[in-house]
């Protein structure tokens, strides 16, 4: 383990923390009304929490999440939070950092800080306990402890989402290393891991990245994580990926919220289509999961896939956007362009709408393939 990790708050770490903090807030606001109806609490679990602060004094994820909870009375009344780290020194520092947060006593449920190795025992605990709606954050140093057995129960119940951060370089090097075969099998599943060992050998670096992240995503989907969204971190111009942040959910609403958050944290875009990447120096790069399509390609996709159909903007967006880099404004922009070009009919038409708008309720009629 690299204990120097917390010596400074690197810019990429700040982006990662910001994504988690923003999603926690948005997730809690969506979940709380339902939790109230069921007389339930909400939960936040961080299994590799660290000391709470970097050595430069800046706050890491646990402190920022708890500060968000303190800001909102409903969250402070309902949140049950658990923070774990294997390092006793980190646990003590985290407890001190939590206790020093202004207003920490306003939380109805005092945060729990534990010192446990994340592995099979923790996974079994998660599997056996019927949880309240919970957001799980899993940020290991490498790959030890990161497994399907751990993530699967984290998203099994309603309202339970998982965000995990993994070291791509370590996994890329470890997939063909017999010494860590057990860890790789735990992450990908034995069958998929064996397929990777054979298929990756002839691939170039970009193909390896796409294949490895796709394999993790498919493994998560097979365990019930219907919606999977990756965000790539690169150290700088021309560098290979170092880490990926992956979001896993069973619900489209969570996927859409996280997609908007990750889009805003992207350092680059092509024609307004976000890259879902963070680099310390921006560059134009190919993207994961077919995310290399610029906005110009979206028009052709919509004309082909929805030929002969009439749908509202929202229906088109909800049906099409999963697994693509496109966000709501991209669809509105391209539908307005198709309308101007006379390639689709709209209801209400452009002269009956507010200028330069394409609302969610506007209907678009696409020509049939033989027109």
Steps between C-alpha positions, in 0.01 A plus 500: 500500500621852418453705814626809316171513312352746748803730509332738259160552344575452133268659248373162378419400859302821539300418187429149629391638837284766336318242289421286805396800711268637230341164440446436871308827529288438191440134591391589853252761377337240272496218755386686813131553404461125440696413814265720703199312363657172611623644831851407398841663536755544222859379507848588381782244517866568415707181523845656439449834668857616574588763764235759405747769405803522278825615656451841341183532711249466217195285562450158347169331418379397853521853637334662198214247503434559870511878452237464228288296739523766770380766255164327443278416799328203335837344421640573845195336658504189281861425407676192637865520393775241529870557423761228493875479450751226565767743626456570876675837463261608227204392712616715792567799274160458335322491835681820604416667168132402529475621860644837398232568235287800606146382576589130503286454812192601298508160326239281663713188443866534592732384217649155558872456431640146489836334440454188286661338197263506206460148367271201513384569856385853418333378180310236696385761751367719218326198345333394824383840623180649361622854445317830485540689171876549499768661287822295509839647415784253440844654444771237556873555457526236229272206439515305826152486651331620182275219383164420346406341831551838665327719241205272423332526844573874502246554220255219573232707677289794388683832518842339547769628264874443490790715385840337484843623401750253361864517400494412130878464476510245781218294348647523150830363631335246730261326263775267370691476829453157657585640845182710502279265301262462795446876523438532126249214507320668791468824303402369155362155580714195422364436152520861381847543653626195309357638175683828565833326555481357150342790312715784641834362385468619140343838579651848494472721815175671397335170408610355835345792687170475317487123547589502871248770593235337284567167674460657844179670389354179360593315819317763705195481274491124543483559876200732478668834433282588202646846445880535495681824424882539483709815542868487403792678669824569311807668641563733208538549128591180319476289816322170531210471748599466864163449670130466427206606712204273431141561604261205539124523547179307437309817417503732199437810715827451685679438170371826355598699808852358502533545124432872534750529787775314312430701184567825686824363647634392159800701385419474131206479263446450129225721356355532850505122561690440828802267504430341840872533565716712724853586392739750654558624142203469267529309174269341245485129564289198419245423767362195677193299396483647152520850648709617202199616297477878461174690491480479121450123526204537735277635223561197278442261792165659585380509138588132463383362834171690518401500133122521460439573870367799693643558848549787743849633566494342846393162364784510247754597766386240753500224240827581326753661734601205720842373395581814300679824595204714401319717752161671475621822342672302222167344399320835510769661288502229233120470484475876450759473223309217329185709526669800337631276223148368439601143580242455778155643574423641845194567711477778593705633206783747546285809431266402787779463759724735689804589291799264515324241718414134461306400812472146637137486386560596136416209269732405214381295205772321308459408134468132416799331335341503155422873502 
